[in-house]
């Protein structure tokens, strides 16, 4: 019985790693296109900051890794909201040694139990 309960918990929590929300997928495509259009590779940190300010984005910087992170949007779960009630869209921007954008990515993270 104990093992069955643990198994069920693992199954429920594993749902947080799956994207099954059409609106989330749509918004992630939007942010991907926005990054590609507005701050492509080679963009300076100054222009990245201007773009962020214009779009009400607040980046958190890890100075050791030279990575900027921002939680740009929260999308409600399209299902029953269990175990994840919301999905957060996270922008990740890698800077090179000159402070210019060398890579960017978008990910989603569930707000789960």
N, C-alpha and C positions, 0 to 999 in steps of 0.2 A: 504494500500500500504506500509506504514511504517513497519507494522508488517511482511509483506511478505519479505521485504528486510532483516530485522533482522533474520527471520527464515532461509533465504538462506545463510546468513553469518554463522550462527551456523552450518548448514549442511556442508558447505565447510570446516570450521575449525575442525569439528569433524572427518574429514578424516585424520587429522594428528595423531589421536590416533590409527589408524588401520594399521596393517602391511599387505600390499598387494604386497610387492616387494620381489620377489623370491631371488634376490641376497642379499638383506638385511637379509632375514631369513637364507640363507646359511652362510653368514659372522657371524651372531650371533651364529650359531651352532659352527663355527670354534673357536670363542673366548671362548665359554663355554667349549669346549673340551681342549683348550689351558690352561685355568685356572685350570681345573680339573687335567690335566696332570702335569703342571709345578709348580703350587702353591696351593696345596691342603690345607684343613683345618689343622691348626697347624703350617704352615710355618711362620718363623720369619720375622719381618719387614726387616731385612738385606737381606734375600734371595728374598723377594718381590721386594726390590729396585734393586737388581742385575738383576732379571728377567726383570723388567721395563726398566732398562738401556739397556740391551741386545736387547730389542724389541722396542726401541725408544718411550717408553711410559712415559709421564710426569703426575704423580699423583698430585692432589691437596688434601691436608689433612684438615679435619675439626677436630681440636684438642679436641673440646668439646665432639663430638660424637665418636671420634676415627674411622672415616670413610675416606677412600681414594677414590677419584673419578678420572676417566680419560676418556676423549673423545678419543677413539682409532682409529675411522675410520668414514668417511663420505661416504655415498652411495647416488648416484643420484636417484631421484624418477623415478620409471619405467613408470609412467603415463605421464600426461600432465605437471606435475610440479606445479600444482596449487591445493590447496593452499600451499602445501609443496614441496619445490624444492630439498631438501636433507634430508637424515635420518642420524643421528649421533648415533654411537654405544658407549654406556657409560658403563664402568666397575665400579663396586662399591665393595669395600673391607672393611669389618668390622673387626677391630682389637679388641682383648681382652685386659685386663688390663696389660698383659705382653708384648704387642706389637706383638702378634702372630695372624695370620688370624683365625677368628672364623666363618666367613660367607662371601660369595661372590655372586654377581648377575650381570646380564647383562640386559640392557634395551636399548630401542631405543627412540630417541626424534627427532621429525620433526623440520626442519628449515622452519617455516611457516610464512605466512603473519602476 
